[in-house]
Amino acid sequence: MDAIPLSEQYRINIKDAIELIDNTLESVEKSNVILSGKHLREIRKAISKKPYQKL
C-alpha cells in the first residue's frame, strides 16, 4: 500500500472538515436548533483528528 503524501493528507482532511461543517450547518438550518458550544467542540474534535482519519 502506497503512503499518501502529507500534503495530500492535509488537503483531504481540509476537504472533509469543510464537508462536515457544511453538513452540520445544513442540519442546524433544517431543525432550527441553536448551535451550542458543545456542538462546536465536537466539530473541532473531529476536524483535529489525524489527517489520514476519515471524519
C-alpha positions, 0 to 999 in steps of 0.5 A, spaced: 500 500 500 502 506 497 503 512 503 499 518 501 503 524 501 502 529 507 500 534 503 495 530 500 493 528 507 492 535 509 488 537 503 483 531 504 482 532 511 481 540 509 476 537 504 472 533 509 472 538 515 469 543 510 464 537 508 462 536 515 461 543 517 457 544 511 453 538 513 452 540 520 450 547 518 445 544 513 442 540 519 442 546 524 438 550 518 433 544 517 431 543 525 432 550 527 436 548 533 441 553 536 448 551 535 451 550 542 458 550 544 458 543 545 456 542 538 462 546 536 467 542 540 465 536 537 466 539 530 473 541 532 474 534 535 473 531 529 476 536 524 483 535 529 483 528 528 489 525 524 489 527 517 489 520 514 482 519 519 476 519 515 471 524 519 
